[in-house]
Amino acid sequence: MREFVRLNQQLGVDQAKQIVPADRARAWLQLAMMRMLPFMPGTRNVMEKITKPVREAANAPTLKPYAGRPAEAPGSPSAAARSSAGPRPGSSRS
């Protein structure tokens, strides 16, 4: 989890620098580029590059596998019985 926290904290610092332009010229340039983006070729590539750090930070945690209840196969008798039994008494389904 340390890597997850580190990446997200760094992402916050980096995004804050980009969201708040340093001066009027950079603010104007940022706004102009955002307005032109739909008309530019390669927009998908640009957006993928922009969102890459967010995806990396979101996928950073690696969780160890925990022993638990094994998953039931779709055709198992207990899974079939539950799906054909209908709503449980007292449930709010109509």
DRENSEZA-288257 format. One record per residue (C-alpha): y, x, z; residue in three letters. Coordinates in steps of 0.25 Angstrom, whole numbers, plus 2048, in hexadecimal, padded with zeros to 3 digits. Layout:
BEGIN
YXZALA/...
//
This chain:
BEGIN
800800800MET/80980C802ARG/80A80E7F3GLU/80D7FF7F1PHE/8187FF7FBVAL/81E80C7F5ARG/81E8077E7LEU/8257FA7EBASN/82F8017F3GLN/83380A7E8GLN/8337FF7DELEU/83D7F87E7GLY/8468047E7VAL/8458067D8ASP/8477F77D5GLN/8547F77DEALA/85A8027D6LYS/8577FB7C9GLN/85C7ED7CEILE/8697F27D3VAL/8707FA7C8PRO/8798067CCALA/8858027C5ASP/88B7F77BBARG/8867FF7AEALA/8787FF7B3ARG/8797F07B7ALA/87E7ED7A9TRP/8737F57A2LEU/8687EF7ABGLN/86D7E17A7LEU/86E7E4799ALA/8607EA798MET/85A7DE79FMET/8617D4795ARG/85C7DC789MET/84E7DE78ELEU/8497D1787PRO/84E7D677APHE/8487E477AMET/83B7E8775PRO/8317ED77FGLY/8367E478ATHR/8277E378FARG/8267F2791ASN/8347F3798VAL/8307E87A2MET/8227EE7A4GLU/8297FB7A8LYS/8337F47B1ILE/8287EC7B8THR/81E7F87B9LYS/8237FD7C7PRO/8227EF7CCVAL/8147ED7C7ARG/8107FB7CDGLU/8157F87DAALA/80E7EA7DAALA/8017F07D7ASN/8027FC7E0ALA/7FA7F77ECPRO/7EB7FA7EBTHR/7E37F27F5LEU/7D67F67FALYS/7CA7EC7F8PRO/7C67E4804TYR/7B97DE806ALA/7B97CF806GLY/7B37C3801ARG/7AD7C67F3PRO/7B27BF7E8ALA/7A97B37E3GLU/7A57B37D5ALA/7AA7A77CDPRO/79C7A17CAGLY/7977A37D8SER/7927967DFPRO/79C7967EASER/7A87987E1ALA/7A278C7D8ALA/7A17837E4ALA/7AF7857E9ARG/7B57837DBSER/7AD7767D9SER/7AF7707E7ALA/7BD76B7E4GLY/7C876B7EEPRO/7C676D7FDARG/7C8762806PRO/7D676280BGLY/7DC76A800SER/7E87657F9SER/7E37657EBARG/7E37587E3SER/
//
